[in-house]
């Protein structure tokens, strides 16, 4: 079967697959793929890069095969290969070679500052991080055009630095010049360049790469000279269609000492957050971590670890390591009982789930109003704001039923609680002061939970 026929079959398959997978997954992994060849019951799908080939092979092979079998009415095998020009020919001959992309992927890149463990292949995706992951994949393949700048924010241990390094690895493999730095290092080099009067060298280093990766940008907030230097670096890179990626522990508008012109530029690109992993993502992360250590852990035990360690990826990894170490020391099998005994024994080092009472206390202290005022009927501006934020945070942080929150807050109806949550959720998108208050209270909640 000729190349045109393979292309036509794959176009038909894409139409079916688009209905079966989420839009981010389709845009990231399937969009841009082509049908390269169909010969001797083997269908070759061309992908734009090695990461897509790997991901499709691991995650969507069965779905793709089933779709193609239904379209062709023939049993067949599916292979995914990077769409090299050598595959495009009018004959039925498929070039014979080992998979060149797997070897490259394993080697990742020789960039000295990038962690070799932090690649796209080792990043576990879920609803909590899917948008950030899809955006990162998109710019690694085509920097400077899709989302520029890309601003990724989250709490500690949720994977934003992992994604930053993964972007760097992938872009380096794709032939782009990448510069990775922390905001602290950027600040130190900028100040030293001013002191030594070597600003030309500094500008050449930070304004010449195809991609600048800046970690923990919140640390330049309040540093006027550094912000001035970064502002001009940003402009020159952006105007030259060079990619800028920054990470932070908070969104741009929640940095009160960040200059408006920088905040505006960050928000002019794509701002994405990474949330704590849900149960399904936590289990997938634990499976992946256990596999890298070549350890078999029964599913009930993994479920127990995920329930204990539900705030961050770093916490999941730490919990898994403690359980494995305990099993090896005692010679016990890894069971839910062992997990409970091990993680409860170190319970003080683990974050505690915030409660309705603890959130009420923190909001009360933050606004300097009594808890009785918040749960009561008073409607002064300060008390009303405190009450709304308390309701929103109780719902978001504890996932308690609306009826339970309403009962706790003086017997309010569940529809009142829902309406308050919806209204505040919309308002924080445009109200910077409210957003800042929310951020500060959240920080207190999680600090008090350590």
Buried (B, 14 or more C-beta within 10 A) or exposed (E): BBBEEBBBBBEBBBEBBEEEBEEBBBBBBBBBBBBBBBBEEEBBBBBBBBBBBBBBBEBBBEBBBEBBBEBBEEEEEBBBBBBEEEBEBEEEEBEEEEBEBEEEBEEBBEBEBBBBEBBBBBBBBBEBBBBBBBBBBBBBBBBBEBBBBBBBBBBEBBBBBBBBBBBBBBBBBBEBEBBBBBBEEBBEBBBEBEEEEEEEEBBEBBBBBBBBBBBBBBBBBEBEEBBBBBBEBBEBBBEEEBBBBBBBBBBBBBBEEBBEEBBEBBBEBBBBBBBBBBEEBBBBBBBBBBEEEEBEBEEEBBBBBBBBBBBBBEBBBBBBEBBBEBBEEEEEEBBBEBBBBBBEEEEEEBBEEBBBEBBBBBBBEBBEBEBEBBBEEBEEEEBEBBBBBBBBBBBBBBEBEBEBBBBBBEEBEBEBBBEBBEEBEEEBEEBEEBBBBBBBBBBBBBEBBE
